Amino acid sequence: MLNFSPRLWRGAFSITAWIVLALAPASAAVAAPFPFFGEPAGPCANLQADGRSYTICRFDPAKADLRLFWRGPNKAPLGNFEAVAPLLAPGEKLVFAMNAGMYDDKQAPLGLYIEKGVELKRANLRGGGGNFHLKPNGVFFVGGGKAGVMETSEFLKTRPKADFATQSGPMLVLNGQIHPRINAEGVSEKIRNGVGIDRAGQAVFAISNGAVTFYRFASLFRDVLGCDNALFLDGSISALYAPNLGRDDFLKPMGPMVGAVEKAR
């Protein structure tokens, strides 16, 4: 049985759905998205891959309104998905959100952070311990109808258009290769989330529904999701808002968050 986190779920999951998911047959090949009472009508779906369960959310940046959120009008960190709604314009709604990069004990981004074209935190090129400093790390960015994941020094050199950007680390996949320091024999397992860009240019967000190793998570992006570049966003505190799956995670106050906004119908 899969090892699910004891995190608090505020969504309308049923125990039956969890039992079905936990007992679903494992497959080393790409599986069809796991149905939640039929195929989900929305951007997120569940996926079985290599014997583990994940939730995957895909967006075409030419069509989707992807944004980053960190602080409210009072400059205090928002901390959770529910605090995003008051920042939206009338008629807008949040259809997806996820924690988006590592942060300090004051919920401030550890590295580069751009919101609405304004650089609120500078890039962090320092060495140090922890996953963020496991070089190469990278930047996820959105701008001009495109999204990208790029190694940090390359981003700073080329400066692609970025209305929104967040730095995190390590890179999971860089130019089709798994990060050289992510060991296939590693045994540390955590709930993890990240973002990649697939070969169609779509932004692909993934969160594991149980604890997985770094290598298994990186392999998901490269071998299953078709992402030549992917970035680790965080582990253990990883959280997802996916209303089309009835999901609204909460574990602890968050720093930066990425979200997709639509006009309410």
MARBA-342004 format. One line per field, with one value per residue: residue number from 1; z, x, y of N, C-alpha, C, O in turn. Coordinates in steps of 0.1 Angstrom, whole numbers, plus 2048, in hexadecimal, padded with zeros to 3 digits. Layout:
num	(NUM, ...)
n_Z	(Z, ...)
n_X	(X, ...)
n_Y	(Y, ...)
ca_Z	(Z, ...)
ca_X	(X, ...)
ca_Y	(Y, ...)
c_Z	(Z, ...)
c_X	(X, ...)
c_Y	(Y, ...)
o_Z	(Z, ...)
o_X	(X, ...)
o_Y	(Y, ...)
! end
This chain:
num	(1, 2, 3, 4, 5, 6, 7, 8, 9, 10, 11, 12, 13, 14, 15, 16, 17, 18, 19, 20, 21, 22, 23, 24, 25, 26, 27, 28, 29, 30, 31, 32, 33, 34, 35, 36, 37, 38, 39, 40, 41, 42, 43, 44, 45, 46, 47, 48, 49, 50, 51, 52, 53, 54, 55, 56, 57, 58, 59, 60, 61, 62, 63, 64, 65, 66, 67, 68, 69, 70, 71, 72, 73, 74, 75, 76, 77, 78, 79, 80, 81, 82, 83, 84, 85, 86, 87, 88, 89, 90, 91, 92, 93, 94, 95, 96, 97, 98, 99, 100, 101, 102, 103, 104, 105, 106, 107, 108, 109, 110, 111, 112, 113, 114, 115, 116, 117, 118, 119, 120, 121, 122, 123, 124, 125, 126, 127, 128, 129, 130, 131, 132, 133, 134, 135, 136, 137, 138, 139, 140, 141, 142, 143, 144, 145, 146, 147, 148, 149, 150, 151, 152, 153, 154, 155, 156, 157, 158, 159, 160, 161, 162, 163, 164, 165, 166, 167, 168, 169, 170, 171, 172, 173, 174, 175, 176, 177, 178, 179, 180, 181, 182, 183, 184, 185, 186, 187, 188, 189, 190, 191, 192, 193, 194, 195, 196, 197, 198, 199, 200, 201, 202, 203, 204, 205, 206, 207, 208, 209, 210, 211, 212, 213, 214, 215, 216, 217, 218, 219, 220, 221, 222, 223, 224, 225, 226, 227, 228, 229, 230, 231, 232, 233, 234, 235, 236, 237, 238, 239, 240, 241, 242, 243, 244, 245, 246, 247, 248, 249, 250, 251, 252, 253, 254, 255, 256, 257, 258, 259, 260, 261, 262, 263, 264, 265)
n_Z	(800, 7F9, 808, 817, 81F, 840, 83E, 841, 82F, 81F, 80C, 7FA, 7FB, 7FA, 810, 803, 7E9, 7EF, 7F7, 7E0, 7CF, 7DD, 7DA, 7BF, 7A1, 79E, 786, 770, 759, 746, 754, 74F, 759, 77A, 782, 793, 79D, 782, 765, 76E, 76B, 764, 76A, 777, 77E, 78A, 78B, 785, 788, 784, 79A, 7AD, 7B9, 7AB, 7A8, 78D, 77C, 75F, 74A, 72E, 728, 716, 716, 730, 74F, 762, 781, 79C, 7BF, 7DD, 7F3, 804, 802, 819, 81A, 828, 829, 816, 81C, 819, 803, 803, 809, 7F1, 7E1, 7E8, 7DA, 7C0, 7A2, 79E, 793, 78D, 793, 7A7, 799, 79D, 7B2, 7C2, 7D9, 7D3, 7D1, 7E6, 808, 823, 848, 84B, 838, 820, 7FE, 7F6, 7E1, 7C0, 7B8, 7A6, 7A0, 78E, 77C, 78C, 79E, 7BC, 7CD, 7CC, 7B7, 7C4, 7C7, 7D8, 7E9, 7FE, 816, 813, 7FD, 7EC, 7E6, 7D8, 7BE, 79A, 7A0, 798, 784, 782, 76B, 75D, 741, 726, 71A, 71C, 72E, 743, 74E, 75C, 760, 77B, 777, 75B, 757, 762, 751, 737, 73B, 735, 72C, 748, 75A, 771, 788, 79A, 7AE, 7B6, 7C2, 7C1, 79D, 78D, 775, 75B, 73C, 731, 741, 760, 77F, 789, 7A3, 7AE, 7BA, 7AD, 7BF, 7D7, 7F6, 805, 80B, 804, 803, 7E5, 7D0, 7AF, 790, 76D, 74A, 72E, 70E, 6FD, 706, 71C, 73E, 758, 776, 792, 7AE, 7C7, 7D3, 7E8, 7FB, 7EA, 7DA, 7D1, 7B8, 7AC, 7AA, 799, 782, 77B, 770, 75A, 74C, 74B, 74A, 736, 737, 731, 740, 762, 783, 7A5, 7BE, 7DA, 7F8, 80F, 81B, 806, 7F3, 7E5, 7D2, 7C3, 7B6, 7A4, 7AB, 7C4, 7D7, 7F1, 7FF, 81F, 833, 840, 845, 826, 80F, 7F1, 7D8, 7BB, 7A3, 78F, 77D, 775, 762, 772, 76A)
n_X	(808, 804, 817, 808, 807, 801, 7F7, 7E0, 7C2, 7AD, 79A, 77F, 784, 77C, 77D, 77A, 784, 7A0, 7A6, 7A2, 7B5, 7CD, 7CD, 7D0, 7DC, 800, 816, 831, 832, 825, 807, 7E4, 7D4, 7C9, 7A7, 790, 774, 76B, 779, 78C, 77F, 792, 7B2, 7C3, 7CD, 7CF, 7EA, 7F9, 819, 836, 82F, 827, 813, 808, 7FE, 7F7, 7F9, 7F2, 7FA, 7F5, 809, 804, 7E9, 7E0, 7DC, 7F5, 803, 818, 816, 81C, 81D, 804, 7F0, 7F9, 813, 81A, 821, 80C, 807, 7F4, 7DE, 7C3, 7C5, 7CB, 7B5, 7A8, 7B9, 7B4, 7A4, 782, 76D, 780, 790, 7A2, 7B0, 7C3, 7DF, 7FF, 81B, 838, 856, 873, 875, 87D, 87D, 86C, 85A, 863, 86F, 88B, 89C, 89E, 881, 866, 84B, 82F, 83F, 851, 86F, 872, 882, 8A4, 8B9, 8C7, 8E7, 8F8, 90C, 904, 8F3, 8D9, 8BC, 8B6, 8CF, 8DC, 8ED, 8EB, 8D1, 8B1, 89A, 878, 862, 84A, 83E, 834, 823, 82F, 83F, 85A, 876, 895, 8B8, 8C7, 8DD, 8DE, 8C5, 8C8, 8DC, 8D0, 8B7, 89A, 878, 865, 84A, 843, 857, 869, 882, 891, 89C, 8AB, 8B2, 89F, 89E, 8B4, 8B8, 8B0, 8BD, 8C0, 8C6, 8E8, 8EF, 8DA, 8D3, 8CE, 8CD, 8C4, 8B3, 8A2, 882, 867, 849, 846, 848, 848, 851, 850, 859, 849, 84E, 83C, 83C, 82C, 824, 82A, 81F, 826, 81E, 826, 812, 818, 835, 854, 874, 88E, 899, 886, 872, 87E, 881, 866, 85F, 871, 86E, 853, 842, 84E, 860, 87B, 888, 885, 87B, 881, 86A, 863, 863, 853, 843, 833, 817, 7F6, 7DC, 7C0, 7A4, 794, 798, 78F, 7A1, 7B4, 7CF, 7E0, 7FB, 80F, 816, 81E, 837, 83E, 825, 818, 7FF, 7E2, 7CB, 7A9, 78E, 770, 754)
n_Y	(7F4, 817, 831, 849, 86C, 87A, 893, 8AF, 8AF, 8C4, 8C1, 8B0, 894, 872, 855, 83E, 843, 847, 82C, 81E, 82A, 824, 808, 805, 7F5, 7F2, 800, 800, 80D, 82A, 834, 839, 857, 855, 84F, 865, 85E, 85D, 86D, 88A, 8AA, 8C2, 8D1, 8BF, 89E, 87C, 865, 845, 839, 825, 817, 829, 845, 864, 886, 899, 8B8, 8CA, 8E6, 8FB, 915, 929, 92D, 92A, 93C, 940, 946, 954, 955, 966, 97A, 98E, 9AD, 9BA, 9B3, 99D, 97A, 964, 949, 933, 921, 92A, 945, 951, 957, 971, 982, 981, 98D, 99A, 980, 96E, 94E, 936, 91A, 907, 901, 901, 8FC, 90F, 90E, 911, 91F, 936, 938, 94D, 94B, 955, 955, 941, 947, 956, 969, 973, 987, 991, 99E, 9AB, 9AA, 99C, 98E, 987, 972, 955, 94A, 93E, 925, 908, 8F4, 8DB, 8D5, 8EB, 8F7, 8E3, 8E2, 8DE, 8F7, 906, 91A, 920, 92F, 946, 957, 96D, 95B, 943, 928, 91E, 909, 90D, 90B, 91D, 930, 931, 93C, 956, 95F, 95F, 96B, 967, 971, 978, 979, 96E, 95C, 943, 937, 917, 8F7, 8D7, 8D7, 8BF, 8B2, 8B9, 8C5, 8AC, 89A, 889, 89A, 89A, 894, 887, 869, 849, 834, 83F, 841, 851, 85B, 871, 885, 897, 8B4, 8C4, 8D5, 8D3, 8D8, 8CD, 8BC, 8C9, 8E2, 8E6, 8EF, 8D9, 8CE, 8BB, 8A6, 88E, 875, 865, 85C, 860, 859, 870, 869, 858, 86B, 87F, 86E, 86A, 883, 884, 86B, 864, 87A, 889, 89E, 8B2, 8C4, 8CA, 8D5, 8D3, 8DB, 8D9, 8C4, 8AF, 8C5, 8C8, 8D2, 8D4, 8E4, 8DA, 8DE, 8D0, 8B6, 8B6, 8BD, 8CC, 8D4, 8D7, 8DC, 8EC, 90F, 91F, 92C, 93B, 935, 925, 92A, 924, 937, 93D, 94C, 94E, 93B)
ca_Z	(800, 7F8, 814, 815, 82A, 849, 83D, 841, 822, 821, 801, 7FC, 7F8, 802, 814, 7F8, 7DF, 7F3, 7F7, 7D2, 7CA, 7E3, 7D5, 7B0, 79D, 79B, 778, 76C, 74D, 748, 755, 74C, 765, 783, 782, 79F, 79A, 774, 762, 774, 762, 768, 765, 77F, 77E, 791, 782, 78B, 780, 78B, 7A7, 7B6, 7B5, 7AA, 7A2, 782, 777, 753, 745, 723, 72C, 70C, 719, 73F, 757, 76D, 789, 7A9, 7CA, 7E9, 7FE, 802, 802, 825, 819, 830, 821, 816, 824, 815, 7F6, 805, 809, 7E3, 7DB, 7E9, 7D1, 7B2, 79D, 79D, 788, 78C, 79D, 7A7, 795, 7A1, 7BA, 7C8, 7DE, 7C7, 7D4, 7F5, 80F, 830, 853, 84A, 82B, 814, 7F5, 7F8, 7D5, 7B7, 7B8, 79E, 7A0, 786, 776, 796, 7A5, 7CA, 7D3, 7C2, 7B5, 7CF, 7C1, 7E2, 7EC, 80B, 818, 810, 7EF, 7E4, 7E2, 7D1, 7B1, 796, 7A2, 78C, 785, 77A, 767, 754, 73B, 718, 715, 71D, 73B, 742, 75A, 757, 76A, 780, 771, 74E, 757, 764, 745, 72C, 73F, 72D, 731, 754, 762, 77E, 789, 7A7, 7AF, 7BF, 7BF, 7B5, 790, 78D, 768, 754, 72E, 730, 74A, 76F, 787, 78B, 7B1, 7B2, 7B9, 7AB, 7CB, 7E2, 7FD, 80C, 804, 809, 7F9, 7DE, 7C4, 7A6, 784, 761, 73D, 725, 701, 6F7, 70D, 727, 74C, 75E, 784, 798, 7BC, 7CA, 7DD, 7F3, 7FC, 7DF, 7DA, 7C7, 7AB, 7A6, 7A6, 78D, 777, 777, 767, 74D, 744, 74A, 746, 72A, 73A, 730, 74B, 76D, 78F, 7B2, 7C5, 7E8, 7FD, 81D, 81C, 7F9, 7F4, 7D8, 7D1, 7B6, 7B9, 79C, 7B2, 7D2, 7E0, 7F6, 809, 828, 83D, 848, 83D, 81A, 809, 7E4, 7D2, 7AD, 7A1, 782, 77F, 76A, 764, 777, 760)
ca_X	(800, 80C, 819, 802, 80B, 7F7, 7F3, 7D2, 7BC, 7A1, 791, 774, 788, 776, 786, 77A, 78E, 7AD, 7A8, 7A3, 7C2, 7D8, 7CD, 7D0, 7E8, 80C, 81B, 83E, 82F, 81D, 7F9, 7DA, 7D1, 7BF, 79A, 789, 765, 76B, 785, 78B, 77D, 79B, 7C0, 7CB, 7C9, 7D8, 7F2, 801, 825, 840, 82A, 824, 808, 80B, 7F4, 7FD, 7F1, 7F9, 7F5, 7FB, 80B, 7FF, 7DB, 7DD, 7E1, 7FE, 808, 81E, 811, 825, 819, 7F8, 7F2, 800, 821, 81B, 81F, 7FE, 808, 7EC, 7D6, 7B7, 7C9, 7CD, 7A8, 7A6, 7C2, 7AF, 79B, 775, 76A, 78B, 790, 7AE, 7AD, 7CF, 7EA, 80A, 826, 840, 864, 877, 874, 883, 874, 862, 852, 868, 876, 89A, 8A3, 897, 873, 861, 83C, 829, 84B, 85A, 878, 870, 88D, 8AF, 8BE, 8D0, 8F1, 901, 90C, 8FF, 8ED, 8CB, 8B9, 8B7, 8DD, 8E1, 8EF, 8E4, 8C3, 8AB, 88F, 86B, 85E, 83F, 83E, 832, 81C, 838, 845, 867, 87E, 8A2, 8C2, 8C7, 8E7, 8D9, 8BA, 8CE, 8E3, 8C7, 8AC, 88D, 86D, 860, 841, 844, 862, 86C, 88E, 890, 8A6, 8B3, 8AC, 89D, 8A3, 8BA, 8BB, 8AD, 8C5, 8BD, 8D0, 8F3, 8F0, 8CE, 8D8, 8C4, 8CC, 8C0, 8A8, 89A, 875, 85F, 840, 84E, 841, 851, 84B, 858, 853, 849, 853, 833, 83C, 822, 829, 825, 821, 824, 820, 824, 807, 81F, 844, 85C, 881, 892, 89C, 879, 86A, 884, 87E, 859, 85F, 878, 86A, 845, 83C, 854, 866, 88A, 88C, 87C, 880, 87B, 865, 865, 860, 84D, 839, 82D, 808, 7EF, 7CE, 7BB, 796, 78D, 79A, 78A, 7AD, 7B9, 7D9, 7E6, 804, 815, 816, 827, 83D, 839, 81C, 815, 7F1, 7DB, 7BF, 7A0, 782, 765, 749)
ca_Y	(800, 823, 838, 857, 875, 87D, 8A1, 8B3, 8B1, 8CC, 8BF, 8A7, 887, 867, 84A, 834, 847, 844, 81E, 81A, 82F, 81C, 7FA, 804, 7ED, 7FA, 7FE, 806, 815, 835, 830, 843, 85E, 84E, 857, 868, 85E, 862, 876, 897, 8B6, 8CC, 8D0, 8B6, 890, 873, 85C, 83B, 837, 81E, 812, 834, 84E, 872, 88F, 8A1, 8C3, 8CF, 8F2, 902, 923, 933, 92E, 92A, 947, 93B, 951, 951, 95D, 965, 983, 996, 9BC, 9BE, 9AE, 991, 96E, 95F, 93D, 928, 923, 932, 954, 956, 95B, 97F, 989, 97F, 997, 994, 977, 965, 943, 92E, 90C, 8FF, 908, 8F8, 903, 912, 912, 911, 92C, 936, 937, 958, 948, 95D, 94D, 940, 94C, 95F, 969, 97E, 987, 99C, 9A5, 9B2, 9A1, 99E, 988, 985, 964, 950, 942, 93A, 917, 905, 8E7, 8DA, 8D3, 8F7, 8F9, 8D8, 8E7, 8EA, 8F9, 90C, 924, 91E, 93C, 948, 964, 96D, 94F, 937, 925, 917, 905, 910, 90C, 92B, 938, 933, 946, 963, 963, 962, 974, 966, 979, 971, 981, 967, 953, 93E, 92E, 90C, 8EE, 8D7, 8D3, 8B0, 8AE, 8C4, 8C1, 89D, 891, 88A, 8A1, 890, 890, 880, 85C, 83F, 82C, 847, 83B, 85B, 85D, 87C, 88A, 8A1, 8BA, 8CA, 8DA, 8D1, 8DC, 8C1, 8BF, 8D1, 8EF, 8E7, 8EE, 8CD, 8CD, 8AD, 8A3, 880, 872, 85E, 85F, 85A, 85D, 87A, 863, 854, 877, 884, 865, 86D, 88E, 881, 85F, 862, 887, 88E, 8AC, 8B3, 8CD, 8CA, 8DB, 8CF, 8E7, 8D6, 8B7, 8AE, 8CF, 8CA, 8D4, 8D6, 8E8, 8D5, 8DD, 8C6, 8A9, 8B7, 8BD, 8D9, 8CF, 8E0, 8D6, 8F7, 91B, 91E, 938, 93D, 92C, 926, 927, 926, 93F, 93E, 954, 946, 93A)
c_Z	(800, 806, 813, 822, 833, 848, 83D, 833, 825, 817, 804, 7F7, 800, 805, 80A, 7ED, 7E2, 7F3, 7E9, 7CC, 7D0, 7DE, 7C6, 7AC, 799, 78C, 776, 760, 750, 749, 752, 759, 76D, 784, 790, 79C, 78B, 771, 767, 769, 767, 765, 76C, 77E, 785, 787, 78A, 782, 789, 799, 7B1, 7B1, 7B6, 7A6, 799, 77D, 76B, 74F, 738, 726, 722, 70F, 728, 745, 763, 774, 796, 7B3, 7D6, 7F5, 7FA, 802, 80E, 825, 822, 827, 821, 81E, 820, 809, 7F8, 805, 7FB, 7DE, 7DC, 7E0, 7C3, 7AF, 79D, 791, 785, 797, 79C, 7A4, 798, 7A9, 7C0, 7CE, 7D3, 7CB, 7E3, 7FB, 81D, 83B, 854, 83E, 81F, 80B, 7F7, 7EC, 7CD, 7B7, 7B1, 79E, 799, 780, 77F, 79E, 7B4, 7D3, 7C9, 7C2, 7C0, 7C8, 7CB, 7E3, 7FA, 80B, 813, 801, 7E6, 7DE, 7DB, 7C2, 7A6, 79B, 797, 78F, 77C, 777, 75D, 74E, 72C, 712, 715, 72B, 739, 74F, 755, 763, 76E, 779, 762, 74D, 759, 758, 739, 72F, 736, 734, 73C, 75B, 770, 77D, 798, 7A6, 7B9, 7BB, 7C7, 7A8, 791, 780, 761, 746, 72C, 739, 759, 776, 78B, 79A, 7B7, 7AF, 7B7, 7B7, 7D8, 7E9, 804, 804, 80B, 7FE, 7F3, 7D3, 7BC, 79A, 779, 755, 734, 717, 6F8, 6FC, 718, 734, 752, 76D, 789, 7A7, 7BF, 7D5, 7E9, 7F2, 7F0, 7E0, 7CF, 7B9, 7A4, 7A2, 799, 780, 772, 76D, 759, 745, 742, 745, 73A, 72C, 73A, 73A, 756, 77A, 79B, 7B9, 7D4, 7EB, 80B, 81E, 810, 7FA, 7E6, 7DA, 7C3, 7B8, 7B0, 7A1, 7C0, 7DC, 7E4, 802, 813, 832, 846, 83F, 832, 817, 7FC, 7DF, 7C3, 7AB, 793, 785, 773, 76D, 768, 76C, 766)
c_X	(809, 80C, 814, 806, 7FF, 7F3, 7E4, 7CD, 7AE, 796, 787, 778, 77F, 780, 786, 783, 79C, 7B0, 7AA, 7B1, 7CD, 7D9, 7CE, 7DD, 7F4, 810, 827, 83C, 827, 80E, 7F0, 7D8, 7C6, 7B2, 795, 77B, 763, 776, 782, 789, 785, 7A9, 7C8, 7C5, 7D3, 7DE, 7F9, 80D, 830, 83C, 827, 819, 80C, 7FF, 7FC, 7F4, 7F8, 7F2, 7FC, 7FD, 806, 7F0, 7D8, 7E3, 7E8, 804, 80F, 818, 81A, 81F, 80C, 7FB, 7FA, 80F, 824, 81A, 811, 7FD, 7FF, 7E3, 7CA, 7B9, 7CB, 7C0, 7A6, 7AF, 7BE, 7A5, 78D, 773, 775, 78A, 79D, 7AA, 7B8, 7D8, 7F3, 814, 831, 84E, 866, 877, 87A, 879, 86A, 85A, 857, 870, 885, 8A2, 89B, 888, 86E, 852, 837, 835, 854, 862, 878, 87B, 898, 8B3, 8C8, 8DA, 8FB, 901, 906, 8F9, 8DF, 8C8, 8BA, 8C5, 8E4, 8E2, 8F0, 8D5, 8BD, 8A0, 883, 866, 852, 840, 83C, 82C, 824, 83C, 852, 86D, 88C, 8AC, 8C5, 8D1, 8E4, 8CE, 8BF, 8D6, 8DA, 8BB, 8A0, 882, 867, 857, 840, 84F, 865, 878, 88C, 89B, 8A5, 8AB, 8AA, 8A2, 8A8, 8BF, 8BA, 8B5, 8C1, 8C9, 8DB, 8F4, 8E4, 8D1, 8CD, 8C2, 8C8, 8B3, 89F, 88D, 86D, 854, 847, 845, 84B, 84A, 855, 851, 854, 84D, 849, 833, 832, 829, 822, 829, 81E, 826, 81E, 81A, 80C, 82E, 84B, 86A, 883, 893, 88F, 871, 870, 881, 870, 858, 865, 871, 85B, 83E, 842, 85A, 875, 890, 881, 883, 879, 876, 866, 861, 85A, 841, 830, 81E, 802, 7E1, 7CA, 7AC, 78F, 78F, 795, 795, 7B2, 7C2, 7DD, 7EF, 80A, 815, 821, 82D, 836, 82F, 81A, 806, 7ED, 7CE, 7B7, 795, 777, 75A, 73C)
c_Y	(80C, 82A, 846, 85F, 878, 88C, 8A3, 8B5, 8B8, 8C9, 8B4, 899, 87D, 85C, 840, 837, 844, 835, 819, 81E, 826, 80E, 7F9, 7FD, 7F6, 7F7, 806, 80F, 821, 831, 83C, 84A, 857, 856, 859, 869, 863, 86B, 884, 8A2, 8C1, 8C9, 8C5, 8A8, 888, 869, 852, 838, 830, 81A, 81D, 83D, 85C, 879, 898, 8AC, 8CA, 8DC, 8F7, 910, 92D, 936, 930, 937, 942, 947, 94C, 95B, 95B, 96D, 98A, 9A5, 9C1, 9BA, 9A2, 984, 969, 952, 931, 92B, 92C, 941, 95A, 95D, 96B, 988, 989, 98A, 991, 98C, 96D, 95A, 93C, 920, 902, 907, 8FD, 901, 904, 917, 913, 91F, 92A, 936, 943, 957, 950, 953, 94C, 946, 955, 95E, 975, 97C, 993, 9A4, 9AC, 9A8, 9A5, 998, 985, 976, 961, 946, 93C, 92B, 915, 8F7, 8E7, 8D9, 8DF, 8F9, 8ED, 8DB, 8DC, 8EB, 901, 915, 91F, 92C, 93C, 956, 963, 961, 943, 935, 91D, 913, 906, 910, 91A, 934, 93B, 93D, 954, 968, 967, 96B, 973, 96E, 971, 97B, 97B, 95D, 94F, 935, 923, 903, 8E1, 8D5, 8C4, 8AB, 8BA, 8BF, 8B2, 894, 894, 891, 897, 88C, 88A, 871, 852, 835, 833, 841, 844, 85D, 868, 87E, 896, 8A7, 8C2, 8CF, 8D7, 8D7, 8D1, 8C6, 8C7, 8DF, 8F1, 8E7, 8E2, 8CD, 8BF, 8AD, 894, 87F, 869, 861, 858, 860, 868, 874, 85E, 860, 87E, 87C, 867, 878, 88B, 876, 85E, 86F, 88E, 89C, 8AB, 8BB, 8CD, 8CF, 8D6, 8DC, 8E5, 8C8, 8B9, 8B8, 8D0, 8C9, 8D7, 8DA, 8E4, 8D3, 8D3, 8B8, 8AA, 8B8, 8CB, 8D5, 8DA, 8D9, 8E1, 903, 91A, 92C, 93A, 932, 92F, 923, 92A, 92D, 93F, 948, 94B, 946, 93D)
o_Z	(806, 80E, 80F, 82D, 82E, 852, 83B, 82C, 82C, 818, 80F, 7F1, 80B, 7FE, 807, 7E8, 7DA, 7EF, 7E6, 7C5, 7C9, 7DE, 7C0, 7B3, 792, 787, 77A, 75D, 75B, 740, 752, 764, 768, 787, 798, 798, 789, 77B, 766, 75F, 76E, 75E, 767, 77E, 787, 77E, 794, 776, 794, 7A3, 7BD, 7A5, 7BF, 7A0, 79D, 77B, 76D, 750, 738, 728, 726, 70A, 72B, 740, 76E, 76E, 79A, 7B0, 7D9, 800, 7EE, 803, 80D, 82F, 822, 81E, 82C, 826, 823, 805, 7EF, 801, 7FA, 7D7, 7D3, 7DD, 7BA, 7B8, 79D, 786, 77C, 7A1, 791, 7AA, 796, 7A7, 7C2, 7CA, 7CB, 7C7, 7EB, 7F4, 822, 839, 85C, 83A, 816, 810, 7FB, 7EE, 7D2, 7B7, 7B4, 79B, 79C, 77F, 77B, 7A3, 7B8, 7DE, 7BE, 7CB, 7C4, 7C4, 7C8, 7DF, 801, 801, 810, 7F8, 7DB, 7D2, 7D9, 7BA, 7A9, 79B, 78D, 79B, 771, 780, 756, 756, 725, 707, 70F, 734, 72E, 75A, 74B, 76D, 765, 774, 75D, 744, 752, 756, 733, 726, 730, 740, 73B, 762, 77A, 773, 7A1, 79D, 7C4, 7B2, 7D1, 7A9, 796, 780, 761, 744, 725, 738, 75D, 773, 790, 79C, 7C3, 7A4, 7BF, 7B9, 7E2, 7E2, 809, 7F8, 818, 7F3, 7F9, 7CE, 7C1, 798, 77A, 756, 731, 715, 6ED, 6F8, 71D, 736, 753, 770, 785, 7AC, 7B9, 7DE, 7F2, 7E9, 7EE, 7E7, 7C7, 7AF, 798, 797, 791, 776, 766, 763, 74F, 739, 739, 73C, 735, 723, 742, 73D, 753, 77C, 79B, 7BA, 7DB, 7E3, 812, 823, 80F, 801, 7DE, 7E3, 7B9, 7BB, 7B4, 79D, 7C8, 7E7, 7DB, 80D, 80F, 839, 852, 833, 835, 81B, 7FB, 7E3, 7BF, 7B2, 78B, 78D, 768, 778, 762, 766, 75F)
o_X	(813, 803, 81C, 807, 7F3, 7EC, 7DD, 7D3, 7A6, 78B, 787, 770, 77C, 789, 790, 78A, 7A4, 7BB, 7B3, 7B7, 7D7, 7E4, 7CE, 7E7, 7F2, 80D, 828, 845, 822, 809, 7F5, 7D9, 7BC, 7B3, 796, 776, 75B, 77D, 778, 791, 780, 7AC, 7D3, 7B8, 7DF, 7D8, 7FF, 80C, 832, 843, 824, 816, 813, 7F5, 806, 7E8, 804, 7E6, 809, 7F3, 805, 7EA, 7CF, 7ED, 7E2, 80A, 80D, 814, 81E, 81C, 808, 806, 800, 816, 82F, 811, 80B, 7F4, 803, 7E3, 7C7, 7B1, 7CC, 7C1, 7A2, 7AC, 7C3, 79E, 78B, 777, 774, 785, 7A3, 7A1, 7B7, 7DA, 7EF, 817, 832, 852, 85D, 879, 87C, 86D, 861, 853, 84F, 877, 88B, 8AE, 891, 882, 871, 84C, 83A, 833, 85E, 85D, 87D, 87E, 894, 8B0, 8D0, 8D6, 905, 8F8, 903, 8FA, 8D9, 8D1, 8BE, 8C6, 8F0, 8D9, 8F5, 8CE, 8C4, 89D, 885, 865, 851, 841, 841, 82F, 820, 83B, 854, 869, 890, 8A9, 8C4, 8CD, 8E6, 8CD, 8BB, 8D6, 8DD, 8B6, 89C, 883, 863, 85C, 83E, 852, 863, 879, 888, 8A3, 89F, 89F, 8B3, 8A9, 8A2, 8C7, 8C3, 8B3, 8BF, 8D4, 8D8, 8FA, 8E3, 8D2, 8C3, 8B8, 8C8, 8AB, 894, 88D, 86C, 855, 84C, 83C, 856, 83D, 861, 846, 85F, 84F, 84C, 82B, 831, 833, 816, 835, 814, 82F, 814, 819, 804, 832, 849, 86D, 87B, 88D, 88D, 86B, 869, 87E, 86D, 852, 860, 86F, 857, 835, 83D, 859, 87B, 89C, 876, 88F, 86D, 87D, 86A, 85B, 85D, 837, 827, 818, 809, 7DA, 7CE, 7A8, 784, 788, 796, 794, 7B3, 7BE, 7DD, 7EA, 80A, 814, 82D, 827, 82A, 832, 81A, 801, 7F4, 7C6, 7BC, 792, 775, 757, 731)
o_Y	(80D, 828, 84F, 85A, 877, 891, 89A, 8BD, 8B3, 8CD, 8AE, 893, 880, 85A, 839, 82E, 83F, 830, 811, 816, 823, 808, 7EE, 7FE, 800, 7EC, 812, 817, 822, 82A, 847, 844, 852, 862, 850, 874, 86B, 86F, 889, 8A2, 8CA, 8BF, 8C1, 8A6, 88C, 865, 855, 837, 835, 81B, 819, 83D, 861, 873, 89F, 8A9, 8CE, 8DE, 8F6, 918, 939, 940, 937, 93C, 941, 94F, 941, 966, 950, 968, 98C, 9A9, 9CC, 9BB, 99D, 985, 969, 950, 926, 937, 933, 949, 966, 967, 971, 994, 991, 98F, 985, 98F, 965, 95C, 93B, 91A, 8F6, 913, 8F2, 90C, 8FB, 922, 915, 929, 91F, 934, 943, 960, 953, 94A, 957, 949, 95C, 952, 980, 971, 99F, 9B1, 9B2, 99E, 9AF, 99C, 980, 96F, 969, 93B, 936, 924, 91E, 8F0, 8F1, 8DB, 8DE, 8FE, 8ED, 8D9, 8D1, 8E1, 903, 918, 91B, 934, 932, 95F, 95A, 95D, 939, 93E, 917, 918, 8FF, 915, 923, 93F, 946, 945, 95D, 974, 971, 972, 97C, 971, 966, 984, 982, 957, 958, 92C, 926, 905, 8E0, 8D3, 8BC, 8A0, 8C5, 8B6, 8AC, 888, 89F, 88E, 88C, 882, 887, 86D, 852, 82F, 82C, 83B, 840, 861, 868, 87B, 89F, 8A1, 8C6, 8CD, 8D8, 8DB, 8CB, 8D1, 8CB, 8E8, 8FC, 8E0, 8E1, 8CD, 8B9, 8B4, 88E, 887, 866, 868, 84D, 86A, 86A, 87A, 861, 860, 882, 881, 866, 877, 88E, 878, 857, 86E, 898, 8A4, 8A4, 8BA, 8D0, 8CD, 8D5, 8E5, 8EE, 8C1, 8C2, 8B5, 8D9, 8C1, 8DD, 8D5, 8E9, 8C8, 8CD, 8AF, 8A1, 8B4, 8D4, 8D4, 8E6, 8CF, 8DF, 902, 916, 936, 93A, 926, 93A, 919, 931, 928, 940, 94B, 940, 951, 93D)
! end
